[in-house]
Amino acid sequence: MRAAQDGDNAAYLRLLTEITPVLRRIVGRLLSTGSDVEDIVQEVLITVHNARATYDPARPFLPWLVVVTRSRTIDAMRRSGRRAANELSGIELPETFAEPSTYLADETYRDPDALREAIGQLPPGQRQAVEMLKLREMSLKEASVASGMSISALKTAAHRGMAALRKALGARTEP
């Protein structure tokens, strides 16, 4: 390490090559599972590279290396613990809402004649917006070009038309 600090690249390469198996043993002893050993060894090697200027050549190298290795291993274990605490693995979450009333298929109106009549009762702008956007499934841009209405006006008319239809059709289904 002293030679590496002095700029000897060959000594630095030799140092990294020789400490790698030592790091694997230290990390392997500190971890309960061996799955992350190589990742942590790489982190330690990067830390050694970045912190090599902090090593005091008057002191033994191995204790300094062990402290760096323990620190990186503990950091990795903490990250793993946080990740495990926040992960949901093996749990199947529903793709949609659990209650049947939230599905669109359950909200389909089943009396086409009453629906046709209710649409006919809408003011012309609302009827046109509902027919183009909801029945023909045109895009807002397409409906805007076809009707000459602005996109905002179409949205408003469609919203009001749908509210009026719900109200009109709801009144017919109630006893």
Chimera marker file (.cmm) of the C-alpha trace (Angstrom):
<marker_set name="trace">
<marker id="1" x="0.000" y="0.000" z="0.000" r="1" g="1" b="0" radius="0.5"/>
<marker id="2" x="2.894" y="2.334" z="0.720" r="1" g="1" b="0" radius="0.5"/>
<marker id="3" x="4.242" y="1.830" z="-2.799" r="1" g="1" b="0" radius="0.5"/>
<marker id="4" x="0.752" y="2.305" z="-4.256" r="1" g="1" b="0" radius="0.5"/>
<marker id="5" x="0.417" y="5.586" z="-2.378" r="1" g="1" b="0" radius="0.5"/>
<marker id="6" x="3.728" y="6.669" z="-3.885" r="1" g="1" b="0" radius="0.5"/>
<marker id="7" x="2.330" y="6.073" z="-7.382" r="1" g="1" b="0" radius="0.5"/>
<marker id="8" x="3.687" y="2.594" z="-8.193" r="1" g="1" b="0" radius="0.5"/>
<marker id="9" x="0.932" y="1.171" z="-10.444" r="1" g="1" b="0" radius="0.5"/>
<marker id="10" x="2.375" y="-2.351" z="-10.506" r="1" g="1" b="0" radius="0.5"/>
<marker id="11" x="2.434" y="-2.437" z="-6.696" r="1" g="1" b="0" radius="0.5"/>
<marker id="12" x="-1.147" y="-1.162" z="-6.610" r="1" g="1" b="0" radius="0.5"/>
<marker id="13" x="-2.323" y="-3.870" z="-9.015" r="1" g="1" b="0" radius="0.5"/>
<marker id="14" x="-0.481" y="-6.512" z="-6.956" r="1" g="1" b="0" radius="0.5"/>
<marker id="15" x="-2.104" y="-5.146" z="-3.771" r="1" g="1" b="0" radius="0.5"/>
<marker id="16" x="-5.619" y="-5.338" z="-5.220" r="1" g="1" b="0" radius="0.5"/>
<marker id="17" x="-4.983" y="-8.844" z="-6.552" r="1" g="1" b="0" radius="0.5"/>
<marker id="18" x="-3.666" y="-10.073" z="-3.203" r="1" g="1" b="0" radius="0.5"/>
<marker id="19" x="-6.339" y="-8.509" z="-0.981" r="1" g="1" b="0" radius="0.5"/>
<marker id="20" x="-9.317" y="-9.729" z="-3.048" r="1" g="1" b="0" radius="0.5"/>
<marker id="21" x="-9.312" y="-13.323" z="-1.649" r="1" g="1" b="0" radius="0.5"/>
<marker id="22" x="-8.798" y="-11.912" z="1.867" r="1" g="1" b="0" radius="0.5"/>
<marker id="23" x="-11.815" y="-9.627" z="1.362" r="1" g="1" b="0" radius="0.5"/>
<marker id="24" x="-13.951" y="-12.540" z="0.184" r="1" g="1" b="0" radius="0.5"/>
<marker id="25" x="-13.119" y="-14.475" z="3.381" r="1" g="1" b="0" radius="0.5"/>
<marker id="26" x="-13.821" y="-11.501" z="5.668" r="1" g="1" b="0" radius="0.5"/>
<marker id="27" x="-17.099" y="-10.603" z="3.958" r="1" g="1" b="0" radius="0.5"/>
<marker id="28" x="-18.148" y="-14.265" z="3.814" r="1" g="1" b="0" radius="0.5"/>
<marker id="29" x="-17.675" y="-14.572" z="7.592" r="1" g="1" b="0" radius="0.5"/>
<marker id="30" x="-19.638" y="-11.384" z="8.277" r="1" g="1" b="0" radius="0.5"/>
<marker id="31" x="-22.614" y="-12.281" z="6.084" r="1" g="1" b="0" radius="0.5"/>
<marker id="32" x="-25.159" y="-14.937" z="6.947" r="1" g="1" b="0" radius="0.5"/>
<marker id="33" x="-25.698" y="-15.699" z="3.262" r="1" g="1" b="0" radius="0.5"/>
<marker id="34" x="-23.089" y="-15.716" z="0.540" r="1" g="1" b="0" radius="0.5"/>
<marker id="35" x="-25.263" y="-14.139" z="-2.125" r="1" g="1" b="0" radius="0.5"/>
<marker id="36" x="-23.886" y="-10.599" z="-1.936" r="1" g="1" b="0" radius="0.5"/>
<marker id="37" x="-20.227" y="-11.372" z="-1.234" r="1" g="1" b="0" radius="0.5"/>
<marker id="38" x="-18.910" y="-10.399" z="-4.672" r="1" g="1" b="0" radius="0.5"/>
<marker id="39" x="-20.905" y="-7.153" z="-4.735" r="1" g="1" b="0" radius="0.5"/>
<marker id="40" x="-19.572" y="-6.155" z="-1.330" r="1" g="1" b="0" radius="0.5"/>
<marker id="41" x="-16.012" y="-7.115" z="-2.283" r="1" g="1" b="0" radius="0.5"/>
<marker id="42" x="-16.299" y="-4.799" z="-5.283" r="1" g="1" b="0" radius="0.5"/>
<marker id="43" x="-17.603" y="-2.007" z="-3.028" r="1" g="1" b="0" radius="0.5"/>
<marker id="44" x="-14.662" y="-2.546" z="-0.667" r="1" g="1" b="0" radius="0.5"/>
<marker id="45" x="-12.170" y="-2.417" z="-3.541" r="1" g="1" b="0" radius="0.5"/>
<marker id="46" x="-13.694" y="0.850" z="-4.733" r="1" g="1" b="0" radius="0.5"/>
<marker id="47" x="-13.555" y="2.234" z="-1.201" r="1" g="1" b="0" radius="0.5"/>
<marker id="48" x="-9.924" y="1.178" z="-0.838" r="1" g="1" b="0" radius="0.5"/>
<marker id="49" x="-9.171" y="2.950" z="-4.090" r="1" g="1" b="0" radius="0.5"/>
<marker id="50" x="-11.021" y="6.128" z="-3.050" r="1" g="1" b="0" radius="0.5"/>
<marker id="51" x="-9.706" y="6.134" z="0.530" r="1" g="1" b="0" radius="0.5"/>
<marker id="52" x="-6.127" y="4.997" z="-0.070" r="1" g="1" b="0" radius="0.5"/>
<marker id="53" x="-4.844" y="8.467" z="0.793" r="1" g="1" b="0" radius="0.5"/>
<marker id="54" x="-6.271" y="8.086" z="4.309" r="1" g="1" b="0" radius="0.5"/>
<marker id="55" x="-4.110" y="5.049" z="5.063" r="1" g="1" b="0" radius="0.5"/>
<marker id="56" x="-1.216" y="5.881" z="7.385" r="1" g="1" b="0" radius="0.5"/>
<marker id="57" x="1.898" y="3.997" z="6.177" r="1" g="1" b="0" radius="0.5"/>
<marker id="58" x="3.308" y="4.027" z="9.729" r="1" g="1" b="0" radius="0.5"/>
<marker id="59" x="0.518" y="1.667" z="10.829" r="1" g="1" b="0" radius="0.5"/>
<marker id="60" x="-0.272" y="-1.919" z="9.831" r="1" g="1" b="0" radius="0.5"/>
<marker id="61" x="-2.340" y="-2.265" z="6.649" r="1" g="1" b="0" radius="0.5"/>
<marker id="62" x="-4.508" y="-5.289" z="7.506" r="1" g="1" b="0" radius="0.5"/>
<marker id="63" x="-6.406" y="-3.678" z="10.455" r="1" g="1" b="0" radius="0.5"/>
<marker id="64" x="-7.175" y="-0.660" z="8.220" r="1" g="1" b="0" radius="0.5"/>
<marker id="65" x="-8.449" y="-2.984" z="5.498" r="1" g="1" b="0" radius="0.5"/>
<marker id="66" x="-10.595" y="-4.954" z="7.992" r="1" g="1" b="0" radius="0.5"/>
<marker id="67" x="-12.230" y="-1.741" z="9.258" r="1" g="1" b="0" radius="0.5"/>
<marker id="68" x="-13.025" y="-0.635" z="5.695" r="1" g="1" b="0" radius="0.5"/>
<marker id="69" x="-14.382" y="-4.102" z="4.861" r="1" g="1" b="0" radius="0.5"/>
<marker id="70" x="-16.568" y="-4.271" z="7.977" r="1" g="1" b="0" radius="0.5"/>
<marker id="71" x="-17.961" y="-0.814" z="7.291" r="1" g="1" b="0" radius="0.5"/>
<marker id="72" x="-18.896" y="-1.654" z="3.696" r="1" g="1" b="0" radius="0.5"/>
<marker id="73" x="-20.387" y="-4.998" z="4.750" r="1" g="1" b="0" radius="0.5"/>
<marker id="74" x="-22.493" y="-3.393" z="7.472" r="1" g="1" b="0" radius="0.5"/>
<marker id="75" x="-23.663" y="-0.719" z="5.010" r="1" g="1" b="0" radius="0.5"/>
<marker id="76" x="-24.699" y="-3.447" z="2.565" r="1" g="1" b="0" radius="0.5"/>
<marker id="77" x="-26.530" y="-5.388" z="5.300" r="1" g="1" b="0" radius="0.5"/>
<marker id="78" x="-28.423" y="-2.227" z="6.304" r="1" g="1" b="0" radius="0.5"/>
<marker id="79" x="-29.396" y="-1.555" z="2.679" r="1" g="1" b="0" radius="0.5"/>
<marker id="80" x="-30.535" y="-5.138" z="2.320" r="1" g="1" b="0" radius="0.5"/>
<marker id="81" x="-32.565" y="-4.923" z="5.523" r="1" g="1" b="0" radius="0.5"/>
<marker id="82" x="-34.254" y="-1.705" z="4.426" r="1" g="1" b="0" radius="0.5"/>
<marker id="83" x="-34.992" y="-3.175" z="1.021" r="1" g="1" b="0" radius="0.5"/>
<marker id="84" x="-36.410" y="-6.366" z="2.551" r="1" g="1" b="0" radius="0.5"/>
<marker id="85" x="-38.558" y="-4.359" z="4.965" r="1" g="1" b="0" radius="0.5"/>
<marker id="86" x="-40.085" y="-2.379" z="2.108" r="1" g="1" b="0" radius="0.5"/>
<marker id="87" x="-40.426" y="-5.129" z="-0.493" r="1" g="1" b="0" radius="0.5"/>
<marker id="88" x="-43.580" y="-7.098" z="-1.105" r="1" g="1" b="0" radius="0.5"/>
<marker id="89" x="-42.472" y="-10.361" z="-2.608" r="1" g="1" b="0" radius="0.5"/>
<marker id="90" x="-44.726" y="-13.268" z="-3.366" r="1" g="1" b="0" radius="0.5"/>
<marker id="91" x="-47.881" y="-11.338" z="-2.547" r="1" g="1" b="0" radius="0.5"/>
<marker id="92" x="-50.472" y="-11.232" z="-5.287" r="1" g="1" b="0" radius="0.5"/>
<marker id="93" x="-52.208" y="-7.872" z="-5.282" r="1" g="1" b="0" radius="0.5"/>
<marker id="94" x="-55.554" y="-7.507" z="-7.059" r="1" g="1" b="0" radius="0.5"/>
<marker id="95" x="-55.415" y="-5.679" z="-10.361" r="1" g="1" b="0" radius="0.5"/>
<marker id="96" x="-58.748" y="-3.973" z="-9.838" r="1" g="1" b="0" radius="0.5"/>
<marker id="97" x="-61.058" y="-3.119" z="-7.008" r="1" g="1" b="0" radius="0.5"/>
<marker id="98" x="-62.544" y="-5.966" z="-5.021" r="1" g="1" b="0" radius="0.5"/>
<marker id="99" x="-66.126" y="-4.727" z="-4.978" r="1" g="1" b="0" radius="0.5"/>
<marker id="100" x="-68.216" y="-5.677" z="-8.024" r="1" g="1" b="0" radius="0.5"/>
<marker id="101" x="-69.875" y="-2.264" z="-8.080" r="1" g="1" b="0" radius="0.5"/>
<marker id="102" x="-66.610" y="-0.705" z="-9.263" r="1" g="1" b="0" radius="0.5"/>
<marker id="103" x="-66.477" y="-2.675" z="-12.509" r="1" g="1" b="0" radius="0.5"/>
<marker id="104" x="-67.741" y="-0.923" z="-15.626" r="1" g="1" b="0" radius="0.5"/>
<marker id="105" x="-69.369" y="-4.101" z="-16.884" r="1" g="1" b="0" radius="0.5"/>
<marker id="106" x="-71.739" y="-4.015" z="-13.913" r="1" g="1" b="0" radius="0.5"/>
<marker id="107" x="-72.710" y="-0.433" z="-14.739" r="1" g="1" b="0" radius="0.5"/>
<marker id="108" x="-73.860" y="-1.214" z="-18.282" r="1" g="1" b="0" radius="0.5"/>
<marker id="109" x="-77.380" y="-0.016" z="-18.896" r="1" g="1" b="0" radius="0.5"/>
<marker id="110" x="-79.488" y="-2.875" z="-20.193" r="1" g="1" b="0" radius="0.5"/>
<marker id="111" x="-82.513" y="-1.135" z="-21.803" r="1" g="1" b="0" radius="0.5"/>
<marker id="112" x="-81.381" y="0.196" z="-25.201" r="1" g="1" b="0" radius="0.5"/>
<marker id="113" x="-84.790" y="1.737" z="-26.041" r="1" g="1" b="0" radius="0.5"/>
<marker id="114" x="-84.849" y="3.758" z="-22.822" r="1" g="1" b="0" radius="0.5"/>
<marker id="115" x="-81.250" y="4.803" z="-23.401" r="1" g="1" b="0" radius="0.5"/>
<marker id="116" x="-82.005" y="5.896" z="-26.968" r="1" g="1" b="0" radius="0.5"/>
<marker id="117" x="-85.000" y="7.890" z="-25.743" r="1" g="1" b="0" radius="0.5"/>
<marker id="118" x="-82.997" y="9.523" z="-22.933" r="1" g="1" b="0" radius="0.5"/>
<marker id="119" x="-80.225" y="10.505" z="-25.372" r="1" g="1" b="0" radius="0.5"/>
<marker id="120" x="-82.879" y="12.031" z="-27.643" r="1" g="1" b="0" radius="0.5"/>
<marker id="121" x="-84.082" y="14.193" z="-24.739" r="1" g="1" b="0" radius="0.5"/>
<marker id="122" x="-80.627" y="15.763" z="-24.228" r="1" g="1" b="0" radius="0.5"/>
<marker id="123" x="-79.939" y="19.301" z="-25.479" r="1" g="1" b="0" radius="0.5"/>
<marker id="124" x="-78.285" y="19.206" z="-28.951" r="1" g="1" b="0" radius="0.5"/>
<marker id="125" x="-74.729" y="19.996" z="-27.756" r="1" g="1" b="0" radius="0.5"/>
<marker id="126" x="-74.794" y="17.377" z="-25.006" r="1" g="1" b="0" radius="0.5"/>
<marker id="127" x="-76.395" y="14.792" z="-27.302" r="1" g="1" b="0" radius="0.5"/>
<marker id="128" x="-73.745" y="15.395" z="-29.972" r="1" g="1" b="0" radius="0.5"/>
<marker id="129" x="-70.897" y="15.144" z="-27.428" r="1" g="1" b="0" radius="0.5"/>
<marker id="130" x="-72.265" y="11.950" z="-25.865" r="1" g="1" b="0" radius="0.5"/>
<marker id="131" x="-72.860" y="10.319" z="-29.252" r="1" g="1" b="0" radius="0.5"/>
<marker id="132" x="-69.394" y="11.148" z="-30.594" r="1" g="1" b="0" radius="0.5"/>
<marker id="133" x="-67.320" y="10.569" z="-27.456" r="1" g="1" b="0" radius="0.5"/>
<marker id="134" x="-69.211" y="7.773" z="-25.724" r="1" g="1" b="0" radius="0.5"/>
<marker id="135" x="-71.095" y="5.880" z="-28.419" r="1" g="1" b="0" radius="0.5"/>
<marker id="136" x="-68.772" y="6.243" z="-31.413" r="1" g="1" b="0" radius="0.5"/>
<marker id="137" x="-65.700" y="6.419" z="-29.129" r="1" g="1" b="0" radius="0.5"/>
<marker id="138" x="-64.122" y="9.239" z="-31.114" r="1" g="1" b="0" radius="0.5"/>
<marker id="139" x="-61.104" y="10.999" z="-29.662" r="1" g="1" b="0" radius="0.5"/>
<marker id="140" x="-61.558" y="14.517" z="-28.322" r="1" g="1" b="0" radius="0.5"/>
<marker id="141" x="-59.584" y="15.883" z="-31.248" r="1" g="1" b="0" radius="0.5"/>
<marker id="142" x="-61.672" y="13.998" z="-33.817" r="1" g="1" b="0" radius="0.5"/>
<marker id="143" x="-64.937" y="15.042" z="-32.166" r="1" g="1" b="0" radius="0.5"/>
<marker id="144" x="-63.744" y="18.645" z="-31.959" r="1" g="1" b="0" radius="0.5"/>
<marker id="145" x="-63.001" y="18.729" z="-35.689" r="1" g="1" b="0" radius="0.5"/>
<marker id="146" x="-66.290" y="17.005" z="-36.592" r="1" g="1" b="0" radius="0.5"/>
<marker id="147" x="-68.500" y="19.161" z="-34.357" r="1" g="1" b="0" radius="0.5"/>
<marker id="148" x="-66.675" y="22.474" z="-34.527" r="1" g="1" b="0" radius="0.5"/>
<marker id="149" x="-66.727" y="22.616" z="-30.698" r="1" g="1" b="0" radius="0.5"/>
<marker id="150" x="-63.604" y="23.217" z="-28.635" r="1" g="1" b="0" radius="0.5"/>
<marker id="151" x="-62.167" y="20.311" z="-26.669" r="1" g="1" b="0" radius="0.5"/>
<marker id="152" x="-63.118" y="22.017" z="-23.392" r="1" g="1" b="0" radius="0.5"/>
<marker id="153" x="-66.695" y="22.524" z="-24.587" r="1" g="1" b="0" radius="0.5"/>
<marker id="154" x="-66.894" y="18.867" z="-25.647" r="1" g="1" b="0" radius="0.5"/>
<marker id="155" x="-65.664" y="17.669" z="-22.264" r="1" g="1" b="0" radius="0.5"/>
<marker id="156" x="-68.164" y="19.852" z="-20.455" r="1" g="1" b="0" radius="0.5"/>
<marker id="157" x="-71.056" y="18.848" z="-22.721" r="1" g="1" b="0" radius="0.5"/>
<marker id="158" x="-70.206" y="15.148" z="-22.437" r="1" g="1" b="0" radius="0.5"/>
<marker id="159" x="-69.933" y="15.362" z="-18.659" r="1" g="1" b="0" radius="0.5"/>
<marker id="160" x="-73.248" y="17.189" z="-18.326" r="1" g="1" b="0" radius="0.5"/>
<marker id="161" x="-74.900" y="14.852" z="-20.813" r="1" g="1" b="0" radius="0.5"/>
<marker id="162" x="-73.734" y="11.750" z="-18.936" r="1" g="1" b="0" radius="0.5"/>
<marker id="163" x="-74.954" y="13.233" z="-15.646" r="1" g="1" b="0" radius="0.5"/>
<marker id="164" x="-78.339" y="13.971" z="-17.219" r="1" g="1" b="0" radius="0.5"/>
<marker id="165" x="-78.537" y="10.430" z="-18.624" r="1" g="1" b="0" radius="0.5"/>
<marker id="166" x="-77.714" y="8.874" z="-15.239" r="1" g="1" b="0" radius="0.5"/>
<marker id="167" x="-80.391" y="10.993" z="-13.633" r="1" g="1" b="0" radius="0.5"/>
<marker id="168" x="-83.017" y="10.254" z="-16.303" r="1" g="1" b="0" radius="0.5"/>
<marker id="169" x="-82.293" y="6.534" z="-16.452" r="1" g="1" b="0" radius="0.5"/>
<marker id="170" x="-81.975" y="6.229" z="-12.689" r="1" g="1" b="0" radius="0.5"/>
<marker id="171" x="-85.434" y="7.728" z="-12.239" r="1" g="1" b="0" radius="0.5"/>
<marker id="172" x="-86.889" y="5.097" z="-14.579" r="1" g="1" b="0" radius="0.5"/>
<marker id="173" x="-85.374" y="2.144" z="-12.737" r="1" g="1" b="0" radius="0.5"/>
<marker id="174" x="-86.506" y="3.224" z="-9.289" r="1" g="1" b="0" radius="0.5"/>
<marker id="175" x="-89.867" y="1.760" z="-8.080" r="1" g="1" b="0" radius="0.5"/>
<link id1="1" id2="2" r="1" g="1" b="0" radius="0.2"/>
<link id1="2" id2="3" r="1" g="1" b="0" radius="0.2"/>
<link id1="3" id2="4" r="1" g="1" b="0" radius="0.2"/>
<link id1="4" id2="5" r="1" g="1" b="0" radius="0.2"/>
<link id1="5" id2="6" r="1" g="1" b="0" radius="0.2"/>
<link id1="6" id2="7" r="1" g="1" b="0" radius="0.2"/>
<link id1="7" id2="8" r="1" g="1" b="0" radius="0.2"/>
<link id1="8" id2="9" r="1" g="1" b="0" radius="0.2"/>
<link id1="9" id2="10" r="1" g="1" b="0" radius="0.2"/>
<link id1="10" id2="11" r="1" g="1" b="0" radius="0.2"/>
<link id1="11" id2="12" r="1" g="1" b="0" radius="0.2"/>
<link id1="12" id2="13" r="1" g="1" b="0" radius="0.2"/>
<link id1="13" id2="14" r="1" g="1" b="0" radius="0.2"/>
<link id1="14" id2="15" r="1" g="1" b="0" radius="0.2"/>
<link id1="15" id2="16" r="1" g="1" b="0" radius="0.2"/>
<link id1="16" id2="17" r="1" g="1" b="0" radius="0.2"/>
<link id1="17" id2="18" r="1" g="1" b="0" radius="0.2"/>
<link id1="18" id2="19" r="1" g="1" b="0" radius="0.2"/>
<link id1="19" id2="20" r="1" g="1" b="0" radius="0.2"/>
<link id1="20" id2="21" r="1" g="1" b="0" radius="0.2"/>
<link id1="21" id2="22" r="1" g="1" b="0" radius="0.2"/>
<link id1="22" id2="23" r="1" g="1" b="0" radius="0.2"/>
<link id1="23" id2="24" r="1" g="1" b="0" radius="0.2"/>
<link id1="24" id2="25" r="1" g="1" b="0" radius="0.2"/>
<link id1="25" id2="26" r="1" g="1" b="0" radius="0.2"/>
<link id1="26" id2="27" r="1" g="1" b="0" radius="0.2"/>
<link id1="27" id2="28" r="1" g="1" b="0" radius="0.2"/>
<link id1="28" id2="29" r="1" g="1" b="0" radius="0.2"/>
<link id1="29" id2="30" r="1" g="1" b="0" radius="0.2"/>
<link id1="30" id2="31" r="1" g="1" b="0" radius="0.2"/>
<link id1="31" id2="32" r="1" g="1" b="0" radius="0.2"/>
<link id1="32" id2="33" r="1" g="1" b="0" radius="0.2"/>
<link id1="33" id2="34" r="1" g="1" b="0" radius="0.2"/>
<link id1="34" id2="35" r="1" g="1" b="0" radius="0.2"/>
<link id1="35" id2="36" r="1" g="1" b="0" radius="0.2"/>
<link id1="36" id2="37" r="1" g="1" b="0" radius="0.2"/>
<link id1="37" id2="38" r="1" g="1" b="0" radius="0.2"/>
<link id1="38" id2="39" r="1" g="1" b="0" radius="0.2"/>
<link id1="39" id2="40" r="1" g="1" b="0" radius="0.2"/>
<link id1="40" id2="41" r="1" g="1" b="0" radius="0.2"/>
<link id1="41" id2="42" r="1" g="1" b="0" radius="0.2"/>
<link id1="42" id2="43" r="1" g="1" b="0" radius="0.2"/>
<link id1="43" id2="44" r="1" g="1" b="0" radius="0.2"/>
<link id1="44" id2="45" r="1" g="1" b="0" radius="0.2"/>
<link id1="45" id2="46" r="1" g="1" b="0" radius="0.2"/>
<link id1="46" id2="47" r="1" g="1" b="0" radius="0.2"/>
<link id1="47" id2="48" r="1" g="1" b="0" radius="0.2"/>
<link id1="48" id2="49" r="1" g="1" b="0" radius="0.2"/>
<link id1="49" id2="50" r="1" g="1" b="0" radius="0.2"/>
<link id1="50" id2="51" r="1" g="1" b="0" radius="0.2"/>
<link id1="51" id2="52" r="1" g="1" b="0" radius="0.2"/>
<link id1="52" id2="53" r="1" g="1" b="0" radius="0.2"/>
<link id1="53" id2="54" r="1" g="1" b="0" radius="0.2"/>
<link id1="54" id2="55" r="1" g="1" b="0" radius="0.2"/>
<link id1="55" id2="56" r="1" g="1" b="0" radius="0.2"/>
<link id1="56" id2="57" r="1" g="1" b="0" radius="0.2"/>
<link id1="57" id2="58" r="1" g="1" b="0" radius="0.2"/>
<link id1="58" id2="59" r="1" g="1" b="0" radius="0.2"/>
<link id1="59" id2="60" r="1" g="1" b="0" radius="0.2"/>
<link id1="60" id2="61" r="1" g="1" b="0" radius="0.2"/>
<link id1="61" id2="62" r="1" g="1" b="0" radius="0.2"/>
<link id1="62" id2="63" r="1" g="1" b="0" radius="0.2"/>
<link id1="63" id2="64" r="1" g="1" b="0" radius="0.2"/>
<link id1="64" id2="65" r="1" g="1" b="0" radius="0.2"/>
<link id1="65" id2="66" r="1" g="1" b="0" radius="0.2"/>
<link id1="66" id2="67" r="1" g="1" b="0" radius="0.2"/>
<link id1="67" id2="68" r="1" g="1" b="0" radius="0.2"/>
<link id1="68" id2="69" r="1" g="1" b="0" radius="0.2"/>
<link id1="69" id2="70" r="1" g="1" b="0" radius="0.2"/>
<link id1="70" id2="71" r="1" g="1" b="0" radius="0.2"/>
<link id1="71" id2="72" r="1" g="1" b="0" radius="0.2"/>
<link id1="72" id2="73" r="1" g="1" b="0" radius="0.2"/>
<link id1="73" id2="74" r="1" g="1" b="0" radius="0.2"/>
<link id1="74" id2="75" r="1" g="1" b="0" radius="0.2"/>
<link id1="75" id2="76" r="1" g="1" b="0" radius="0.2"/>
<link id1="76" id2="77" r="1" g="1" b="0" radius="0.2"/>
<link id1="77" id2="78" r="1" g="1" b="0" radius="0.2"/>
<link id1="78" id2="79" r="1" g="1" b="0" radius="0.2"/>
<link id1="79" id2="80" r="1" g="1" b="0" radius="0.2"/>
<link id1="80" id2="81" r="1" g="1" b="0" radius="0.2"/>
<link id1="81" id2="82" r="1" g="1" b="0" radius="0.2"/>
<link id1="82" id2="83" r="1" g="1" b="0" radius="0.2"/>
<link id1="83" id2="84" r="1" g="1" b="0" radius="0.2"/>
<link id1="84" id2="85" r="1" g="1" b="0" radius="0.2"/>
<link id1="85" id2="86" r="1" g="1" b="0" radius="0.2"/>
<link id1="86" id2="87" r="1" g="1" b="0" radius="0.2"/>
<link id1="87" id2="88" r="1" g="1" b="0" radius="0.2"/>
<link id1="88" id2="89" r="1" g="1" b="0" radius="0.2"/>
<link id1="89" id2="90" r="1" g="1" b="0" radius="0.2"/>
<link id1="90" id2="91" r="1" g="1" b="0" radius="0.2"/>
<link id1="91" id2="92" r="1" g="1" b="0" radius="0.2"/>
<link id1="92" id2="93" r="1" g="1" b="0" radius="0.2"/>
<link id1="93" id2="94" r="1" g="1" b="0" radius="0.2"/>
<link id1="94" id2="95" r="1" g="1" b="0" radius="0.2"/>
<link id1="95" id2="96" r="1" g="1" b="0" radius="0.2"/>
<link id1="96" id2="97" r="1" g="1" b="0" radius="0.2"/>
<link id1="97" id2="98" r="1" g="1" b="0" radius="0.2"/>
<link id1="98" id2="99" r="1" g="1" b="0" radius="0.2"/>
<link id1="99" id2="100" r="1" g="1" b="0" radius="0.2"/>
<link id1="100" id2="101" r="1" g="1" b="0" radius="0.2"/>
<link id1="101" id2="102" r="1" g="1" b="0" radius="0.2"/>
<link id1="102" id2="103" r="1" g="1" b="0" radius="0.2"/>
<link id1="103" id2="104" r="1" g="1" b="0" radius="0.2"/>
<link id1="104" id2="105" r="1" g="1" b="0" radius="0.2"/>
<link id1="105" id2="106" r="1" g="1" b="0" radius="0.2"/>
<link id1="106" id2="107" r="1" g="1" b="0" radius="0.2"/>
<link id1="107" id2="108" r="1" g="1" b="0" radius="0.2"/>
<link id1="108" id2="109" r="1" g="1" b="0" radius="0.2"/>
<link id1="109" id2="110" r="1" g="1" b="0" radius="0.2"/>
<link id1="110" id2="111" r="1" g="1" b="0" radius="0.2"/>
<link id1="111" id2="112" r="1" g="1" b="0" radius="0.2"/>
<link id1="112" id2="113" r="1" g="1" b="0" radius="0.2"/>
<link id1="113" id2="114" r="1" g="1" b="0" radius="0.2"/>
<link id1="114" id2="115" r="1" g="1" b="0" radius="0.2"/>
<link id1="115" id2="116" r="1" g="1" b="0" radius="0.2"/>
<link id1="116" id2="117" r="1" g="1" b="0" radius="0.2"/>
<link id1="117" id2="118" r="1" g="1" b="0" radius="0.2"/>
<link id1="118" id2="119" r="1" g="1" b="0" radius="0.2"/>
<link id1="119" id2="120" r="1" g="1" b="0" radius="0.2"/>
<link id1="120" id2="121" r="1" g="1" b="0" radius="0.2"/>
<link id1="121" id2="122" r="1" g="1" b="0" radius="0.2"/>
<link id1="122" id2="123" r="1" g="1" b="0" radius="0.2"/>
<link id1="123" id2="124" r="1" g="1" b="0" radius="0.2"/>
<link id1="124" id2="125" r="1" g="1" b="0" radius="0.2"/>
<link id1="125" id2="126" r="1" g="1" b="0" radius="0.2"/>
<link id1="126" id2="127" r="1" g="1" b="0" radius="0.2"/>
<link id1="127" id2="128" r="1" g="1" b="0" radius="0.2"/>
<link id1="128" id2="129" r="1" g="1" b="0" radius="0.2"/>
<link id1="129" id2="130" r="1" g="1" b="0" radius="0.2"/>
<link id1="130" id2="131" r="1" g="1" b="0" radius="0.2"/>
<link id1="131" id2="132" r="1" g="1" b="0" radius="0.2"/>
<link id1="132" id2="133" r="1" g="1" b="0" radius="0.2"/>
<link id1="133" id2="134" r="1" g="1" b="0" radius="0.2"/>
<link id1="134" id2="135" r="1" g="1" b="0" radius="0.2"/>
<link id1="135" id2="136" r="1" g="1" b="0" radius="0.2"/>
<link id1="136" id2="137" r="1" g="1" b="0" radius="0.2"/>
<link id1="137" id2="138" r="1" g="1" b="0" radius="0.2"/>
<link id1="138" id2="139" r="1" g="1" b="0" radius="0.2"/>
<link id1="139" id2="140" r="1" g="1" b="0" radius="0.2"/>
<link id1="140" id2="141" r="1" g="1" b="0" radius="0.2"/>
<link id1="141" id2="142" r="1" g="1" b="0" radius="0.2"/>
<link id1="142" id2="143" r="1" g="1" b="0" radius="0.2"/>
<link id1="143" id2="144" r="1" g="1" b="0" radius="0.2"/>
<link id1="144" id2="145" r="1" g="1" b="0" radius="0.2"/>
<link id1="145" id2="146" r="1" g="1" b="0" radius="0.2"/>
<link id1="146" id2="147" r="1" g="1" b="0" radius="0.2"/>
<link id1="147" id2="148" r="1" g="1" b="0" radius="0.2"/>
<link id1="148" id2="149" r="1" g="1" b="0" radius="0.2"/>
<link id1="149" id2="150" r="1" g="1" b="0" radius="0.2"/>
<link id1="150" id2="151" r="1" g="1" b="0" radius="0.2"/>
<link id1="151" id2="152" r="1" g="1" b="0" radius="0.2"/>
<link id1="152" id2="153" r="1" g="1" b="0" radius="0.2"/>
<link id1="153" id2="154" r="1" g="1" b="0" radius="0.2"/>
<link id1="154" id2="155" r="1" g="1" b="0" radius="0.2"/>
<link id1="155" id2="156" r="1" g="1" b="0" radius="0.2"/>
<link id1="156" id2="157" r="1" g="1" b="0" radius="0.2"/>
<link id1="157" id2="158" r="1" g="1" b="0" radius="0.2"/>
<link id1="158" id2="159" r="1" g="1" b="0" radius="0.2"/>
<link id1="159" id2="160" r="1" g="1" b="0" radius="0.2"/>
<link id1="160" id2="161" r="1" g="1" b="0" radius="0.2"/>
<link id1="161" id2="162" r="1" g="1" b="0" radius="0.2"/>
<link id1="162" id2="163" r="1" g="1" b="0" radius="0.2"/>
<link id1="163" id2="164" r="1" g="1" b="0" radius="0.2"/>
<link id1="164" id2="165" r="1" g="1" b="0" radius="0.2"/>
<link id1="165" id2="166" r="1" g="1" b="0" radius="0.2"/>
<link id1="166" id2="167" r="1" g="1" b="0" radius="0.2"/>
<link id1="167" id2="168" r="1" g="1" b="0" radius="0.2"/>
<link id1="168" id2="169" r="1" g="1" b="0" radius="0.2"/>
<link id1="169" id2="170" r="1" g="1" b="0" radius="0.2"/>
<link id1="170" id2="171" r="1" g="1" b="0" radius="0.2"/>
<link id1="171" id2="172" r="1" g="1" b="0" radius="0.2"/>
<link id1="172" id2="173" r="1" g="1" b="0" radius="0.2"/>
<link id1="173" id2="174" r="1" g="1" b="0" radius="0.2"/>
<link id1="174" id2="175" r="1" g="1" b="0" radius="0.2"/>
</marker_set>
